Amino acid sequence: MSKRPGPLNKFAPHGLPAKVITFFLANPEETLTRVDVAEKFSATASSVHTQLKSAVDSGALLRVPDEDGEYVYSPGPAMAAARIAGSATRRTPRPPVYVDPTDIAKLKPEKGVPVPLSRVHGGCKWDGIFAKLTEPDTSVPLKFEWYVPLLAEATKRNKKGEDHPQYLVRKTSPTTARLWRTK
C-alpha cells in the first residue's frame, strides 16, 4: 500500500516521479532543477523531463521556467490538495526516507561508543519501573497514561512462567493506577 496521499499514489513506488513526489511531501518549500533531480535521484539528466511528464500532467508536480529559462520543479496543485484532504481525514503519513548512497559512503564506524541502557538486548523503557519492585507484595503508583502500556508489558513478563516475577497492573481510581509485584 502506498504511503503517498490520494492521487499521488498512482506512480510506481520506486520510479522517479514517486521519488520526487516523496521528496516534495517532506520538503514542500524546496524546488529542484532538472540537474538537481538527476543528481539527487541518480537519474539521467536528459530524461528527467520525460520521466516526470506524467507527474506534471497529473498536477502532482509543477514545472515552470526560472529567470534563466531553466525548468524548475516544485509541488503541484494535486499535491497541495492531497495534503489538505489527507490532513482533514487522517494524519498525514510520514514519507519514506530516501537514502543517498553517498551519505552511506561517508559514514565512519566508531569503537567504544556506549550503548544506552534502554532497549539494549531486548530491554524496554519500562525496565526501570520493574527493577524497583525487588520483592513480592511491593507496588509503585503510576502516571495514569502509563496504565495501558505497562499492562501490556506486565502481561508479557508474566508469560515467562512461574520461575519469574509476576506483576499486576490495576486502575486505582478514574485517574490513578498502580503496578504490583505479586510473586
N, C-alpha and C positions, 0 to 999 in steps of 0.2 A: 504494500500500500504506500502511495506517495505521501511525502510529508509536506509537499507544496500545496497551498490552498487553491481551491476551486479550479478555474480554467487553466491554471499554471501547471497542473499535474498531467497534462496530455503529452508532454515531451518525454522522450526516453530518459530514464534516470541518470545514465552515465554519459549522455550526449552533451555537446557543447551548449545548446540552449538551456538545458536543465542546470548545468553548472553555473552559467551566467545568471540565470534567474535566482538560483540559490544564493549566489554572491550578493545580488542586489536585495534579496529579502533580509540579509544580515547587515547590509551596508546601503540603505536606501538613499543616502545623500551623495554617494560616490558616482563617478562617471568613468567610463573606460573607452579608450580609442581602440581601433582595430588591432594595433600593435600591442596595446595593453592586454587585450583579450587573448591574443596569440601567446604572449609570454606567460600570463598568469595561468592559463589552462592548457598549455602545451598543444596549441593548435597551429595550423599552417596559416600564416597571416593572409595569404592570398585567397583563402577560402572562408575567412571569418564571416564576411557579409553574406555569402551564400548559405553557410550553415545556420546563421541567425535569422535568415529571412522569415521563416515560419513564425518565430517568436515575435518579430517586429510586426508581421501581418496580423497576428492574433491580438496585438496590443500589450503583450507581456513585457516587451522591451520597446523603448523609444530610440530611434536613430535619427539624429539631426546633425547637420554640418556645424562645426565651430567657426570662429572668426577666420581661421586659416583654410577653411574649406574641407577639413578632415572630418569624417563622420565620428560622432561620439555616441556611445550607448549609455542609457540610463533606464531606471524602472519606468515601464509604460503604464498607461491608464488601467489596463486589466490587472496589473499587479497591485496598484493602489486600491482598486475596487475589491479585489480578492482579500487584501489585507484588512480592509474595513469590514467586509462581510464575515471574514474569519474571526475577527476580534469581537464582533457582535454576537456570534453564535457559540463560539468556543474559544478557548485560549489558543493563541497563535502558536503552532508547534515550532520548536527550535529547529532551524535549518541544519542539514548535515554539515559537518565540518569538512572543508576542503583541506587536504594535506598536500602541501607543496613538497616534492621530493628534495628540493634544495634546502628546505628547512630541516628535513631529517638528516641530510648530509652534514649540516652544521652542528648537530648535537655531539657533545663530547662526554663520554662516560666518566663518572667520578667515583672514587673509592672513599669509604669512610663516612658517608652521609648517614646519620642515624635515621632509622625508620620510626615514624610516630607510633606511640603505643596503641592508639585507637585503630581498630580493624586490622591488626597485624596477625597473620597466621590464623585467620578465621575469627578473630576477635570482633567485638562490636562496640558501638558507642556506649552501650549500657553496662559494659563490664565493670565500670567503677561503682555503680549502684549495687550490683550483685555482690561485689567484693566486700562491701560494707557489712553485709549480712553473713558474718562468720560462724554464727551458731544458730541452731533451730530456735524457734519461738522469738525471733527478733524481727523488727519491721522498721520501715522508713516511710515518712509521708512523701507524697509525690506531687509534682505540679500536675494539675488536672489534665493538661494537654498531653502528658506523657502516658496516660492511662492505657489507651489502645495499643501503642507500640510496645509498651512494657508488658502488657498482657500477652501479646504475640511472642515476645522474646521469652517470657516465663514459660509459656506453653511449649516452646521449642526446647528449652532447657529441661523441662520436666520429662520430655520424651527420651532423655538419655538413659533413664532407668532408675531402679531402686538404689543403686550404689552411688548415685549422685544427689546433691542437694535438690530439694523440691520447693517450689515457690507458689505463692498465691497472690493475685492482684485483685483488689476489690475497690469499688467506689465506696467511700465512707460517708459521703453526703452528695448533694447535687453538684458541688463544686470542689470536692476533695477526693483523693484516692490514696491508697497505701499498698506497699509491697511487703509481703511477709515471707520469711524462710520458714517452712513448716517441718523440714527434715534435714 
